């Protein structure tokens, strides 16, 4: 399994567009894909046909704040072989909420590897859509990834 973060601290360069199209293309080639929308704007979520207005505990925010395991927040999209962990604006408060945690950069990595090691579900690729900043969320994605894709 490859974990790829799509990252650039500048907005408007095509990060989310790259995630959605790469995920759809790989899914069409019968690869099993999980998209993690790590951007509080939630555009990968809406771009794949889901709402970014739902209860925050059922999003990546619920995973990162410890209220839900990854297995409980994965949602199917309308595309075969393509699942997503959604995001919404509440994710923007995570940096302040975890300020006391010295290991906060590793929260996503630890949750992902716990899920990967304990789940019967298997993905070929996990694609992480990052926010347009070098914030805690982006650092979490960097720590969790095997590879980076930087749209320019």
C-alpha positions as CSV (number, residue, x, y, z in Angstrom):
1,X,0.0,0.0,0.0
2,X,1.2,3.5,-0.9
3,X,0.2,6.5,1.2
4,X,0.6,9.7,-1.0
5,X,0.1,13.2,0.3
6,X,-0.8,15.9,-2.2
7,X,0.7,19.0,-0.8
8,X,1.6,22.6,-1.6
9,X,1.4,25.5,0.9
10,X,-0.1,27.7,-1.9
11,X,-3.8,27.5,-2.6
12,X,-5.3,27.2,-6.1
13,X,-2.6,24.9,-7.6
14,X,-4.8,21.9,-8.1
15,X,-4.3,19.7,-5.0
16,X,-7.9,18.7,-4.6
17,X,-8.4,18.4,-8.3
18,X,-5.3,16.1,-8.5
19,X,-6.6,14.0,-5.6
20,X,-10.1,13.5,-7.1
21,X,-8.9,12.7,-10.6
22,X,-6.0,10.5,-9.5
23,X,-8.3,8.6,-7.2
24,X,-11.0,8.2,-9.9
25,X,-8.4,7.1,-12.5
26,X,-6.8,4.5,-10.1
27,X,-10.2,3.2,-9.0
28,X,-11.2,2.8,-12.7
29,X,-8.1,0.6,-13.0
30,X,-9.6,-1.6,-10.3
31,X,-7.2,-0.3,-7.6
32,X,-8.8,0.1,-4.1
33,X,-8.5,3.8,-3.1
34,X,-9.0,5.6,0.2
35,X,-9.0,9.4,0.1
36,X,-8.5,11.3,3.3
37,X,-9.7,14.9,3.1
38,X,-7.4,16.6,5.6
39,X,-8.4,20.1,4.4
40,X,-11.0,21.9,6.7
41,X,-12.5,23.4,3.6
42,X,-13.8,19.9,2.7
43,X,-13.5,20.3,-1.1
44,X,-12.4,16.7,-1.7
45,X,-15.4,15.6,0.3
46,X,-17.9,17.6,-1.8
47,X,-16.0,16.9,-5.0
48,X,-16.6,13.2,-4.4
49,X,-20.3,13.8,-3.8
50,X,-20.6,13.8,0.0
51,X,-21.6,16.6,2.4
52,X,-19.1,18.5,4.4
53,X,-21.8,19.7,6.8
54,X,-22.2,16.5,8.8
55,X,-21.5,15.8,12.4
56,X,-17.7,16.3,13.0
57,X,-17.3,13.1,15.0
58,X,-18.0,11.1,11.7
59,X,-15.1,12.8,9.9
60,X,-11.3,12.8,10.0
61,X,-11.7,15.3,12.9
62,X,-13.4,12.6,15.0
63,X,-10.4,10.3,14.3
64,X,-7.7,12.8,15.1
65,X,-9.4,14.0,18.4
66,X,-9.8,10.4,19.5
67,X,-13.6,10.0,19.5
68,X,-13.9,7.5,16.5
69,X,-11.6,4.9,15.0
70,X,-10.9,5.1,11.3
71,X,-13.0,2.1,10.5
72,X,-16.1,4.0,11.7
73,X,-15.7,7.1,9.5
74,X,-14.8,5.6,6.1
75,X,-17.6,6.3,3.7
76,X,-18.3,4.8,0.3
77,X,-18.5,7.2,-2.7
78,X,-20.6,6.7,-5.8
79,X,-17.5,5.3,-7.5
80,X,-16.6,1.6,-7.3
81,X,-13.3,1.0,-5.4
82,X,-13.2,4.6,-4.0
83,X,-13.8,5.4,-0.3
84,X,-13.3,8.6,1.6
85,X,-12.8,9.9,5.1
86,X,-14.6,13.3,5.0
87,X,-13.7,16.6,6.5
88,X,-15.4,19.8,7.5
89,X,-14.5,23.2,9.0
90,X,-14.3,21.9,12.6
91,X,-11.0,20.3,11.7
92,X,-9.4,23.8,11.7
93,X,-9.6,23.8,15.6
94,X,-7.4,20.7,16.0
95,X,-4.1,22.6,16.2
96,X,-5.2,24.6,19.2
97,X,-6.9,21.5,20.8
98,X,-3.7,19.4,20.6
99,X,-1.3,22.2,21.6
100,X,-0.4,20.3,24.8
101,X,0.4,17.0,23.0
102,X,4.1,16.6,22.2
103,X,3.3,13.7,19.8
104,X,0.6,15.5,17.9
105,X,2.4,15.3,14.6
106,X,2.2,11.5,14.8
107,X,-1.5,11.2,15.6
108,X,-2.6,10.5,12.0
109,X,0.3,8.1,11.3
110,X,-0.5,6.1,14.5
111,X,-4.2,6.0,13.7
112,X,-3.6,4.9,10.1
113,X,-1.1,2.2,11.0
114,X,-3.4,0.9,13.8
115,X,-6.2,0.7,11.2
116,X,-4.0,-0.9,8.5
117,X,-2.7,-3.6,11.0
118,X,-6.1,-4.4,12.5
119,X,-8.4,-4.3,9.5
120,X,-9.4,-6.9,7.0
121,X,-10.0,-4.0,4.5
122,X,-7.1,-3.4,2.2
123,X,-6.3,-0.4,0.0
124,X,-3.8,-0.1,-2.8
125,X,-3.5,3.6,-2.3
126,X,-4.3,6.2,0.4
127,X,-4.4,9.7,-1.0
128,X,-4.3,12.6,1.5
129,X,-5.6,16.0,0.4
130,X,-3.8,18.6,2.4
131,X,-4.7,22.2,3.3
132,X,-3.0,25.1,1.5
133,X,-0.6,25.8,4.4
134,X,2.3,24.3,6.3
135,X,0.2,23.7,9.4
136,X,-0.1,20.8,11.8
137,X,-2.5,19.0,9.4
138,X,0.1,19.2,6.6
139,X,2.9,18.0,9.0
140,X,0.6,15.1,10.0
141,X,0.2,14.1,6.3
142,X,4.0,14.4,5.7
143,X,4.8,12.1,8.6
144,X,2.2,9.5,7.5
145,X,3.2,9.4,3.8
146,X,5.4,7.2,1.7
147,X,5.4,9.7,-1.1
148,X,4.5,13.3,-1.9
149,X,2.9,14.8,-5.0
150,X,3.4,18.6,-5.3
151,X,1.1,20.3,-7.9
152,X,2.5,23.5,-9.3
